[in-house]
Amino acid sequence: MDKNQKYIWGAVIVAVIIIVGGFVITKKTSAPGISGKYDDFAKCVTEKGMTMYGAVWCPHCINEKKAFGDSFKFIKYVECPDNIQLCTDLGINGYPTWIDGAGKQYTGKDTEILTDLAKITGCELPQ
């Protein structure tokens, strides 16, 4: 194998590594097996006026988002570090906090969040 062929093969290998790495990095982090399962539930929770307030670095927020899987895209969500004044005005002092349409606050706890939201909103939680 001459020098040019080595460079070509090296470039091909590097390109493959970059492409595969890109797919791995951009892959969604939803929980397995629940992709879209909670779409109707999440839409209902949002229609009932619930909004989640959190922070990208908050582990409890991450767990609550994962509980919804891909359906979290239907949840009204406010990233408090990007909306400091709004979250301060609402009196949010911990994450995650859920607020209903009447302004009542509920502290998320990431375990049983779906069940809790179903009780609060009356939305049907799929089995």
C-alpha positions as CSV (number, residue, x, y, z in Angstrom):
1,M,0.0,0.0,0.0
2,D,1.5,3.3,-1.0
3,K,1.5,6.5,1.0
4,N,-1.5,8.0,-0.8
5,Q,-3.7,5.0,-0.2
6,K,-2.8,5.1,3.5
7,Y,-4.0,8.8,3.7
8,I,-7.2,7.9,1.8
9,W,-8.0,5.0,4.2
10,G,-7.1,7.1,7.2
11,A,-9.5,9.9,6.0
12,V,-12.3,7.3,5.4
13,I,-11.8,5.9,8.9
14,V,-11.8,9.3,10.5
15,A,-15.0,10.3,8.5
16,V,-16.8,7.1,9.7
17,I,-15.8,7.8,13.3
18,I,-17.1,11.4,13.0
19,I,-20.4,10.3,11.5
20,V,-21.0,7.5,14.0
21,G,-20.1,9.8,16.8
22,G,-22.5,12.4,15.6
23,F,-25.4,9.9,15.7
24,V,-24.5,8.8,19.2
25,I,-24.2,12.4,20.5
26,T,-27.5,13.6,18.9
27,K,-29.5,10.5,19.9
28,K,-32.5,11.3,22.1
29,T,-32.3,10.4,25.8
30,S,-35.9,9.3,26.3
31,A,-36.6,6.2,28.3
32,P,-36.8,3.0,26.2
33,G,-40.2,1.7,25.2
34,I,-42.2,4.8,25.9
35,S,-41.6,6.8,22.8
36,G,-44.9,8.6,22.2
37,K,-46.8,6.5,24.7
38,Y,-47.8,9.5,26.7
39,D,-48.6,12.0,23.9
40,D,-52.3,12.3,24.7
41,F,-51.6,12.5,28.4
42,A,-48.9,15.2,28.0
43,K,-51.2,17.2,25.7
44,C,-54.0,16.9,28.3
45,V,-51.7,18.1,31.1
46,T,-50.7,21.1,29.1
47,E,-54.3,21.8,28.0
48,K,-55.3,21.8,31.7
49,G,-52.9,24.7,32.2
50,M,-49.9,22.9,33.9
51,T,-46.4,24.2,33.2
52,M,-43.2,22.7,34.4
53,Y,-40.4,25.1,35.6
54,G,-37.0,23.7,35.9
55,A,-33.3,23.8,34.9
56,V,-31.3,21.8,32.4
57,W,-28.8,20.8,35.1
58,C,-31.4,19.7,37.7
59,P,-31.4,15.9,38.1
60,H,-35.0,15.7,39.3
61,C,-36.1,17.7,36.2
62,I,-34.2,15.4,34.0
63,N,-35.9,12.4,35.6
64,E,-39.3,14.0,35.2
65,K,-38.7,14.8,31.5
66,K,-37.5,11.2,31.0
67,A,-40.7,9.8,32.6
68,F,-42.6,11.4,29.6
69,G,-40.1,10.0,27.0
70,D,-40.6,11.7,23.6
71,S,-44.0,12.9,24.8
72,F,-42.3,15.6,26.9
73,K,-42.3,17.8,23.8
74,F,-46.0,18.4,24.5
75,I,-45.4,19.7,28.0
76,K,-45.3,23.4,28.5
77,Y,-41.8,24.0,30.0
78,V,-39.9,27.0,31.2
79,E,-36.2,26.9,31.7
80,C,-35.8,29.1,34.8
81,P,-32.1,30.0,34.3
82,D,-33.1,31.5,31.0
83,N,-36.2,33.2,32.5
84,I,-34.9,34.3,35.9
85,Q,-37.3,37.2,36.4
86,L,-40.4,35.2,35.5
87,C,-39.4,32.4,37.8
88,T,-38.6,34.9,40.6
89,D,-41.9,36.7,40.2
90,L,-43.7,33.3,40.4
91,G,-41.9,32.6,43.7
92,I,-40.2,29.4,42.3
93,N,-37.5,28.5,44.7
94,G,-36.8,24.9,43.8
95,Y,-36.9,22.7,40.7
96,P,-38.9,21.1,39.3
97,T,-42.0,23.1,40.1
98,W,-45.3,22.6,38.3
99,I,-47.8,25.4,38.3
100,D,-51.5,25.0,37.3
101,G,-53.6,27.5,35.4
102,A,-54.8,29.0,38.7
103,G,-51.3,29.6,40.0
104,K,-51.1,26.8,42.5
105,Q,-47.6,25.3,42.8
106,Y,-46.7,21.6,43.0
107,T,-43.2,20.5,43.8
108,G,-42.1,17.7,41.5
109,K,-40.5,14.7,43.0
110,D,-39.7,12.7,39.8
111,T,-41.0,9.4,41.3
112,E,-44.7,9.0,40.5
113,I,-44.8,12.4,38.7
114,L,-47.1,11.0,36.0
115,T,-49.5,9.5,38.6
116,D,-49.4,12.8,40.5
117,L,-50.2,14.9,37.4
118,A,-53.0,12.5,36.5
119,K,-54.6,13.1,39.9
120,I,-54.1,16.9,39.8
121,T,-55.4,17.4,36.2
122,G,-57.8,14.5,35.8
123,C,-56.0,13.5,32.6
124,E,-56.1,9.8,31.8
125,L,-52.7,8.1,32.3
126,P,-52.2,5.3,29.8
127,Q,-51.3,1.9,31.2
